[in-house]
């Protein structure tokens, strides 16, 4: 009985020890002071901001490497169109005063591809058969009639009619020689490129020089064979339909000089026409002048 009582007392003591161990509260570390807690929070916040900034920078750079680059000084000017100032100049129109043909005049420094054979043929045809192409032959016929340039043609209305159709054929043959046949063979550009800068004398000298200087299809300045040779060939052909007494080297030379002179004056008019047009129609928005 004594041994039984001792065993029961031992079990009760062991159970009490296990229950105390289960209910025991684990020891907590000492709470940090206010100063140490503030330092820790500040460090964590700074670290978090640093990580966020690194992440955003990496994301932006991966999307667009140039996004955060500062453009060098003058980059905005470098990206501006090279002909921005030139585009503000008055443009050419297809006709001068709405009448005189002006199909081959090009606005200042306009970069165009080389003329094709078809384009040269079209411009020659426009200059020859447009309704406005009658103006120059009509003026020349009146001048020839007044000076009795070809006595065989007579006077009055009949004489004027003869001068008119001869002048019209002269102009047509000269247009095709100067603007089509010869430039196709010599690979020359038949368009007139306006200078549109500098004083009157500089611009006038430039326009008159275009009778002997022109552009090749590759853009180089070359001797104007189209004008010189083409006008000469046209003058030679004109002897076929003039009275036999007029078929001489002197008359052919005069016709040649007349053709070149008319073309030189036409280039002079083309050079200054945009300025005159803008001055006459200054109330019209520039860039949309009357055709």
C-alpha positions in Angstrom: 0.0 0.0 0.0 2.9 2.3 0.8 4.4 1.8 -2.6 1.2 2.5 -4.3 0.8 5.8 -2.5 4.4 6.8 -3.4 3.8 6.1 -7.1 0.6 8.2 -7.1 2.4 11.1 -5.4 5.2 10.9 -8.0 2.7 11.0 -11.0 0.9 14.0 -9.5 4.2 15.9 -9.2 5.2 15.1 -12.8 1.8 16.3 -14.2 2.1 19.5 -12.3 5.5 20.2 -13.8 4.3 19.5 -17.3 1.3 21.9 -16.9 3.5 24.7 -15.6 5.8 24.3 -18.5 2.8 24.5 -21.0 1.4 27.7 -19.4 4.7 29.4 -19.1 5.0 32.7 -21.2 8.1 32.8 -23.4 10.4 35.6 -22.6 10.3 38.6 -25.1 13.3 40.6 -26.2 13.7 44.0 -24.7 11.6 46.7 -26.5 13.8 49.2 -28.5 14.0 52.7 -27.3 12.2 55.5 -29.1 15.4 56.8 -30.7 16.5 53.4 -32.0 13.0 52.7 -33.3 13.0 56.0 -35.3 16.4 55.3 -36.8 15.3 51.8 -37.9 12.0 53.2 -39.5 13.9 55.9 -41.4 16.5 53.5 -42.7 13.8 51.1 -43.9 11.9 54.0 -45.6 15.0 55.3 -47.4 15.9 51.8 -48.5 12.4 51.3 -49.9 12.5 54.7 -51.8 15.9 53.8 -53.2 14.6 50.5 -54.5 11.5 52.1 -56.0 13.6 54.7 -57.8 15.9 52.0 -59.1 13.0 50.0 -60.4 11.3 53.0 -62.2 14.6 54.0 -63.8 15.3 50.6 -65.0 11.7 50.3 -66.3 11.9 53.6 -68.2 15.3 52.9 -69.7 14.2 49.5 -70.9 11.2 51.0 -72.6 13.0 53.9 -74.2 16.7 54.3 -73.7 16.6 57.9 -74.8 13.7 58.9 -72.5 15.9 60.3 -69.7 18.7 61.7 -71.9 18.9 65.5 -72.1 19.2 66.7 -75.7 22.4 68.6 -76.5 22.3 72.3 -77.0 21.1 73.2 -80.5 19.5 69.9 -81.1 16.1 71.5 -81.6 17.6 73.8 -84.3 19.2 70.8 -85.9 15.9 69.0 -86.3 14.2 72.0 -87.9 13.5 71.6 -91.7 16.4 73.0 -93.7 14.2 75.0 -96.0 11.9 76.4 -93.3 12.8 80.0 -94.1 12.8 79.4 -97.8 9.2 78.0 -97.6 8.0 81.4 -96.5 9.0 83.0 -99.8 6.3 83.7 -102.3 5.7 80.7 -104.6 5.4 80.6 -108.3 2.1 80.3 -110.1 1.3 78.4 -113.3 0.7 81.6 -115.2 1.9 85.1 -115.0 -1.0 87.5 -114.5 -3.2 84.5 -115.2 -2.2 84.6 -118.9 1.5 84.1 -119.7 2.6 80.4 -119.4 4.8 79.8 -116.4 4.7 76.0 -116.1 8.5 75.4 -115.8 9.2 77.9 -113.0 10.1 76.2 -109.6 9.9 77.8 -106.2 13.2 78.7 -104.6 15.5 75.7 -103.8 12.7 73.2 -104.2 14.3 69.7 -104.5 12.6 67.7 -107.2 13.5 64.4 -108.9 15.1 64.6 -112.4 12.7 65.2 -115.2 11.6 62.2 -117.1 11.3 62.2 -120.9 7.6 62.3 -120.6 7.7 65.4 -118.3 9.9 67.2 -120.8 7.4 66.4 -123.5 4.5 67.5 -121.4 6.0 70.9 -120.5 6.9 71.6 -124.1 3.4 70.8 -125.1 1.9 73.0 -122.3 4.0 75.9 -123.4 3.0 75.4 -127.0 -0.7 74.6 -126.9 -2.1 76.1 -123.7 -4.6 78.8 -124.4 -2.2 81.4 -122.9 0.5 80.4 -125.4 -0.9 82.8 -128.0 0.1 85.9 -126.0 3.8 86.0 -127.0 3.2 85.2 -130.8 0.5 87.9 -130.8 2.8 90.5 -129.4 5.7 89.5 -131.8 3.3 89.6 -134.8 2.2 93.1 -133.9 5.8 94.2 -133.5 6.9 92.6 -136.8 3.9 94.2 -138.6 4.8 97.6 -137.3 8.4 97.3 -138.4 7.5 95.7 -141.8 9.9 92.9 -140.8 8.8 90.7 -143.8 7.5 92.9 -146.6 6.1 89.9 -148.5 3.5 89.4 -145.7 1.8 92.7 -146.6 0.0 95.0 -144.2 -3.3 95.3 -142.4 -5.3 92.3 -141.1 -4.0 89.9 -143.7 -0.4 90.8 -143.0 -0.9 90.5 -139.3 -2.5 87.0 -139.8 0.6 85.9 -141.7 2.9 87.2 -139.1 0.8 85.6 -136.4 0.8 82.1 -137.7 4.6 82.3 -138.5 5.3 83.5 -135.0 3.1 80.7 -133.6 5.0 78.0 -135.5 8.3 79.6 -134.6 7.4 79.4 -130.9 6.1 75.8 -131.1 9.2 74.5 -132.9 11.5 76.4 -130.5 9.6 75.1 -127.5 10.1 71.5 -128.6 13.7 72.0 -129.5 14.6 73.8 -126.3 12.4 71.9 -123.9 12.3 68.4 -125.3 14.5 67.2 -128.2 17.8 68.7 -127.1 17.5 68.4 -123.3 16.5 64.7 -123.7 19.7 64.1 -125.7 21.9 66.2 -123.3 20.2 65.2 -120.1 19.5 68.8 -119.0 16.8 70.1 -116.7 14.5 72.5 -118.5 12.9 74.0 -115.3 13.7 77.5 -114.1 14.8 77.7 -110.4 14.0 81.0 -108.9 16.9 82.6 -106.9 14.6 84.8 -104.8 17.3 86.3 -102.6 19.7 89.2 -102.9 19.2 92.6 -104.5 17.6 93.4 -107.9 20.9 93.4 -109.8 22.0 90.1 -108.4 18.7 88.4 -109.2 18.4 90.0 -112.6 22.0 88.9 -113.5 21.1 85.4 -112.3 17.9 85.1 -114.4 19.6 86.4 -117.5 22.5 84.0 -117.1 20.1 81.0 -117.2 20.1 81.3 -121.0 23.7 80.0 -121.0 23.8 78.1 -117.7 21.3 75.4 -116.6 21.1 72.3 -114.4 21.8 68.8 -115.6 19.4 66.0 -114.7 21.9 65.1 -111.9 21.7 68.7 -110.4 25.0 70.1 -111.7 25.4 73.5 -113.4 26.3 73.0 -117.1 26.3 75.0 -120.3 22.8 75.5 -121.5 23.0 73.5 -124.8 19.2 73.1 -124.7 18.7 76.9 -125.1 21.6 77.8 -127.4 21.5 74.8 -129.7 17.8 74.3 -129.5 17.0 77.9 -130.4 19.5 77.8 -133.2 18.0 74.6 -134.7 14.6 76.2 -134.5 15.8 79.3 -136.3 17.2 77.1 -139.0 14.0 75.2 -139.4 12.0 78.5 -139.8 13.7 79.2 -143.1 11.6 76.3 -144.6 8.3 78.2 -144.3 9.4 81.8 -144.8 9.6 83.5 -148.2 12.7 82.4 -150.1 14.2 85.9 -150.0 14.2 85.7 -146.2 16.2 82.5 -146.2 19.7 83.8 -145.4 22.2 83.4 -142.7 21.6 86.9 -141.5 17.9 86.4 -141.0 18.5 83.0 -139.4 20.9 84.6 -137.0 18.4 87.4 -136.2 15.7 84.8 -135.5 18.1 82.8 -133.3 19.0 86.0 -131.3 15.3 86.9 -131.0 14.4 83.4 -129.6 17.2 83.6 -127.0 16.3 87.1 -126.1 12.6 86.3 -125.6 13.6 83.3 -123.4 15.9 85.6 -121.4 13.1 88.1 -120.8 10.8 85.3 -119.8 13.3 84.1 -117.2 13.6 87.6 -115.9 9.8 87.8 -115.5 9.8 84.4 -113.8 12.4 85.5 -111.3 10.4 88.6 -110.1 6.9 87.4 -110.7 6.4 85.9 -107.2 7.3 89.2 -105.6 5.1 91.2 -108.0 2.3 88.7 -107.5 2.6 88.9 -103.7 2.7 92.7 -103.8 -0.4 93.0 -106.2 -2.4 90.4 -104.2 -1.1 91.1 -100.7 -4.6 90.6 -99.3 -4.6 87.0 -100.5 -3.0 84.5 -98.1 0.5 83.7 -99.2 0.8 80.2 -100.6 -2.6 80.3 -102.3 -2.2 82.9 -105.0 -4.7 83.0 -107.9 -3.8 80.6 -110.7 
